[in-house]
Amino acid sequence: MTTQTQQDPIRTGPARRRPHRAWAVAAVTFVTIIGAAAFASLPGLLIEPLHDPELGFGWSRGTIGFAVSVNLALYGVTAPFAAALMDRFGIRRIVAVALLVISLGSLLTVWMTAAWQLVLYWGVLVGLGSGSMALAFAATVTNRWFVARRGLVTGLLTAAGASGQLIFLPLLAWIVQEHQWRPAAVTVALAALSVVPFVWLLLRDHPADVGVAPYGATEFVPKPAPVTGAARRAVTVLVKAARTGPFWLLAGTFAICGASTNGLVKTHFVPAAHDHGMPVPAAASLLAVIGVFDVVGTVASGWFTDRFEARRLLAGYYALRGVSLLFLPVLLAPNVHPPMVFFIVFYGLDWVATVPPTIALCREHYGEDSAIVFGWVLASHQVGAALVAFLGGLARDAFGSYDVVWYAAGALCAVAALMSLVIRRGGRTAGVAGVAVAA
């Protein structure tokens, strides 16, 4: 049995004409993230309907923003535990359960009558489910199934979320505009539910499950035994990583990344554009166009990450993002005009281009524990997003405008660019146990 297993990589060598099974797994992962992206497209579209006393409940933007912030925070905090749970129970089981939880939470919002229910259903349930479907999922698949082309695959899987946004944002905006918000919530629930069969039937946990070596590997890699104590491992990895300088720099820059994307633009761009007289479907379509160029930018960033120094790429991405946000307040208008289109294209290219180099730096410094470390870095991303989702709503209630939030986010991006350059090169370890090297 051992001899036969060790011969399996020979069948996957250059003589084999069929694509490596890793690409099929990556394709299923891509489709899964696209289907799950529906839940991420809805929060920005809910703010105005739920704030309207006639269409919704007359809740303040700060209240609605708080529910969104709970969702975003749990999305991040759940991610490292989800990565550890995938090591214990397998990718397929965790992702399938996560999709069911997302579907349940979204569906229950249809019957809510109080703000605390929005926090519970959309904030807690959808937050927990989406956290298990976070970028740690993409990082785990990439680390297990690929040795070569990791940067490219990371870019492709990261771009899947943007592709889902492109598909669902215009549709959900139209549903909200024509049929109000409840049918849109049902659509999100059905979209998440429809992906479950693909996950259960087609996704596999490890290359050894189908008798092949990871893509680009020269030797067969046996499937490791299930890792017990998932929660303990996630916390242990955090404690060890927290003793290193690169972790805090990566966490800090990624917190600003989340604040300037999910927390600000994804949550507040549509209501901010609507404040300037732009129809909601038009604003949502612009946000969806960001998703088009996000795919291009993220895949290109993955390609660049395979070839250039990751920390310098990060510095460039954050600097360019900050400059673009400083110009946004003067670009918002009732109609879509060429300078706004330029901003959308520019910002789209930069949206999550930060992910491939951030994952690469986690892998460089933390080795086998990099997926869990990235999960904690992602948690900081979502905490930053949660704070701005909440504070952005409060700022709009207090000042009657989002301008101060755009300017503050631009300044934070400049700080992130400087922090990226401080991250040291090298420091690869067999895990975070080698903290002295990484520090």
Solvent accessible surface area in square Angstrom, and as a share of the most:
residue,aa,sasa,rsa
1,M,195,0.87
2,T,97,0.56
3,T,95,0.55
4,Q,93,0.41
5,T,38,0.22
6,Q,97,0.43
7,Q,80,0.35
8,D,12,0.06
9,P,19,0.12
10,I,134,0.68
11,R,130,0.48
12,T,28,0.17
13,G,24,0.23
14,P,138,0.87
15,A,95,0.74
16,R,85,0.31
17,R,222,0.81
18,R,165,0.60
19,P,111,0.70
20,H,30,0.13
21,R,88,0.32
22,A,0,0.00
23,W,77,0.27
24,A,49,0.38
25,V,1,0.00
26,A,9,0.07
27,A,54,0.41
28,V,18,0.10
29,T,0,0.00
30,F,55,0.23
31,V,69,0.39
32,T,0,0.00
33,I,21,0.11
34,I,28,0.14
35,G,8,0.08
36,A,3,0.03
37,A,8,0.06
38,A,1,0.01
39,F,18,0.08
40,A,31,0.24
41,S,5,0.03
42,L,0,0.00
43,P,14,0.09
44,G,4,0.04
45,L,3,0.01
46,L,10,0.05
47,I,1,0.00
48,E,31,0.14
49,P,13,0.08
50,L,0,0.00
51,H,54,0.24
52,D,47,0.24
53,P,105,0.66
54,E,161,0.72
55,L,83,0.41
56,G,17,0.16
57,F,60,0.25
58,G,37,0.35
59,W,36,0.13
60,S,49,0.31
61,R,26,0.09
62,G,4,0.04
63,T,50,0.29
64,I,2,0.01
65,G,0,0.00
66,F,94,0.39
67,A,1,0.01
68,V,6,0.04
69,S,10,0.07
70,V,28,0.16
71,N,9,0.05
72,L,19,0.09
73,A,28,0.21
74,L,46,0.23
75,Y,38,0.14
76,G,0,0.00
77,V,64,0.37
78,T,22,0.13
79,A,0,0.00
80,P,0,0.00
81,F,58,0.24
82,A,2,0.01
83,A,2,0.01
84,A,1,0.00
85,L,62,0.31
86,M,1,0.01
87,D,38,0.20
88,R,81,0.29
89,F,90,0.38
90,G,8,0.08
91,I,0,0.00
92,R,67,0.24
93,R,136,0.50
94,I,23,0.12
95,V,0,0.00
96,A,7,0.06
97,V,87,0.50
98,A,4,0.03
99,L,0,0.00
100,L,84,0.42
101,V,42,0.24
102,I,0,0.00
103,S,10,0.06
104,L,92,0.46
105,G,0,0.00
106,S,0,0.00
107,L,66,0.33
108,L,55,0.27
109,T,4,0.02
110,V,23,0.13
111,W,167,0.59
112,M,2,0.01
113,T,103,0.60
114,A,31,0.24
115,A,28,0.22
116,W,158,0.55
117,Q,29,0.13
118,L,6,0.03
119,V,31,0.18
120,L,71,0.35
121,Y,35,0.13
122,W,4,0.01
123,G,0,0.00
124,V,44,0.25
125,L,40,0.20
126,V,0,0.00
127,G,0,0.00
128,L,73,0.37
129,G,2,0.02
130,S,0,0.00
131,G,0,0.00
132,S,17,0.11
133,M,11,0.05
134,A,3,0.02
135,L,31,0.15
136,A,1,0.01
137,F,0,0.00
138,A,1,0.01
139,A,1,0.01
140,T,5,0.03
141,V,0,0.00
142,T,0,0.00
143,N,38,0.19
144,R,41,0.15
145,W,0,0.00
146,F,0,0.00
147,V,77,0.44
148,A,41,0.32
149,R,117,0.43
150,R,60,0.22
151,G,7,0.06
152,L,45,0.22
153,V,1,0.00
154,T,2,0.01
155,G,0,0.00
156,L,62,0.31
157,L,2,0.01
158,T,8,0.04
159,A,0,0.00
160,A,0,0.00
161,G,26,0.25
162,A,7,0.05
163,S,15,0.10
164,G,0,0.00
165,Q,9,0.04
166,L,68,0.34
167,I,96,0.48
168,F,24,0.10
169,L,3,0.02
170,P,50,0.32
171,L,77,0.38
172,L,0,0.00
173,A,1,0.00
174,W,131,0.46
175,I,17,0.09
176,V,14,0.08
177,Q,101,0.45
178,E,100,0.45
179,H,99,0.44
180,Q,86,0.38
181,W,3,0.01
182,R,88,0.32
183,P,55,0.34
184,A,0,0.00
185,A,2,0.01
186,V,49,0.28
187,T,32,0.18
188,V,1,0.00
189,A,2,0.02
190,L,108,0.54
191,A,14,0.11
192,A,1,0.01
193,L,80,0.40
194,S,65,0.42
195,V,8,0.05
196,V,26,0.15
197,P,71,0.45
198,F,101,0.42
199,V,0,0.00
200,W,114,0.40
201,L,121,0.60
202,L,88,0.44
203,L,0,0.00
204,R,67,0.25
205,D,22,0.12
206,H,11,0.05
207,P,0,0.00
208,A,24,0.18
209,D,63,0.33
210,V,48,0.28
211,G,17,0.16
212,V,11,0.06
213,A,2,0.02
214,P,9,0.06
215,Y,60,0.23
216,G,44,0.42
217,A,29,0.22
218,T,132,0.77
219,E,126,0.56
220,F,20,0.08
221,V,60,0.35
222,P,87,0.55
223,K,100,0.42
224,P,86,0.54
225,A,79,0.61
226,P,86,0.54
227,V,54,0.31
228,T,96,0.56
229,G,26,0.25
230,A,9,0.07
231,A,59,0.46
232,R,172,0.63
233,R,56,0.21
234,A,0,0.00
235,V,69,0.40
236,T,55,0.32
237,V,6,0.04
238,L,48,0.24
239,V,72,0.41
240,K,68,0.29
241,A,1,0.00
242,A,32,0.25
243,R,158,0.58
244,T,2,0.01
245,G,36,0.35
246,P,4,0.02
247,F,7,0.03
248,W,147,0.51
249,L,37,0.18
250,L,0,0.00
251,A,9,0.07
252,G,22,0.21
253,T,1,0.01
254,F,0,0.00
255,A,26,0.20
256,I,18,0.09
257,C,0,0.00
258,G,0,0.00
259,A,7,0.05
260,S,1,0.01
261,T,0,0.00
262,N,25,0.13
263,G,0,0.00
264,L,0,0.00
265,V,0,0.00
266,K,34,0.15
267,T,3,0.02
268,H,1,0.00
269,F,0,0.00
270,V,2,0.01
271,P,0,0.00
272,A,1,0.01
273,A,0,0.00
274,H,75,0.34
275,D,59,0.30
276,H,70,0.31
277,G,49,0.47
278,M,1,0.00
279,P,71,0.45
280,V,20,0.11
281,P,41,0.26
282,A,34,0.26
283,A,0,0.00
284,A,0,0.00
285,S,46,0.30
286,L,15,0.07
287,L,3,0.01
288,A,2,0.02
289,V,54,0.31
290,I,0,0.00
291,G,0,0.00
292,V,56,0.32
293,F,58,0.24
294,D,4,0.02
295,V,41,0.24
296,V,84,0.48
297,G,8,0.08
298,T,0,0.00
299,V,37,0.21
300,A,37,0.28
301,S,1,0.01
302,G,0,0.00
303,W,111,0.39
304,F,74,0.31
305,T,18,0.11
306,D,69,0.36
307,R,110,0.40
308,F,116,0.48
309,E,50,0.22
310,A,11,0.09
311,R,37,0.13
312,R,140,0.51
313,L,29,0.14
314,L,0,0.00
315,A,12,0.09
316,G,30,0.29
317,Y,29,0.11
318,Y,0,0.00
319,A,44,0.34
320,L,91,0.45
321,R,1,0.00
322,G,4,0.04
323,V,81,0.47
324,S,10,0.06
325,L,0,0.00
326,L,81,0.40
327,F,121,0.51
328,L,0,0.00
329,P,13,0.08
330,V,113,0.65
331,L,27,0.13
332,L,12,0.06
333,A,26,0.20
334,P,73,0.46
335,N,112,0.57
336,V,69,0.40
337,H,48,0.21
338,P,107,0.67
339,P,67,0.42
340,M,0,0.00
341,V,66,0.38
342,F,140,0.58
343,F,6,0.02
344,I,1,0.01
345,V,39,0.23
346,F,60,0.25
347,Y,1,0.00
348,G,0,0.00
349,L,70,0.35
350,D,9,0.05
351,W,9,0.03
352,V,20,0.12
353,A,2,0.02
354,T,0,0.00
355,V,1,0.00
356,P,3,0.02
357,P,0,0.00
358,T,1,0.01
359,I,6,0.03
360,A,21,0.16
361,L,4,0.02
362,C,0,0.00
363,R,32,0.12
364,E,44,0.20
365,H,1,0.01
366,Y,0,0.00
367,G,16,0.15
368,E,150,0.67
369,D,23,0.12
370,S,5,0.03
371,A,15,0.12
372,I,3,0.02
373,V,0,0.00
374,F,1,0.00
375,G,0,0.00
376,W,33,0.11
377,V,0,0.00
378,L,1,0.01
379,A,7,0.05
380,S,21,0.14
381,H,9,0.04
382,Q,1,0.01
383,V,65,0.37
384,G,7,0.07
385,A,0,0.00
386,A,8,0.06
387,L,99,0.49
388,V,24,0.14
389,A,0,0.00
390,F,63,0.26
391,L,93,0.46
392,G,0,0.00
393,G,0,0.00
394,L,75,0.37
395,A,13,0.10
396,R,40,0.15
397,D,65,0.34
398,A,78,0.60
399,F,144,0.60
400,G,47,0.45
401,S,38,0.24
402,Y,7,0.03
403,D,53,0.27
404,V,76,0.43
405,V,20,0.11
406,W,0,0.00
407,Y,99,0.38
408,A,52,0.40
409,A,6,0.04
410,G,2,0.02
411,A,60,0.46
412,L,74,0.37
413,C,0,0.00
414,A,55,0.43
415,V,72,0.41
416,A,0,0.00
417,A,11,0.08
418,L,122,0.60
419,M,44,0.19
420,S,0,0.00
421,L,76,0.38
422,V,97,0.56
423,I,0,0.00
424,R,157,0.57
425,R,170,0.62
426,G,34,0.33
427,G,18,0.17
428,R,156,0.57
429,T,18,0.11
430,A,92,0.72
431,G,6,0.05
432,V,4,0.02
433,A,81,0.63
434,G,24,0.23
435,V,33,0.19
436,A,90,0.70
437,V,99,0.57
438,A,3,0.02
439,A,48,0.37
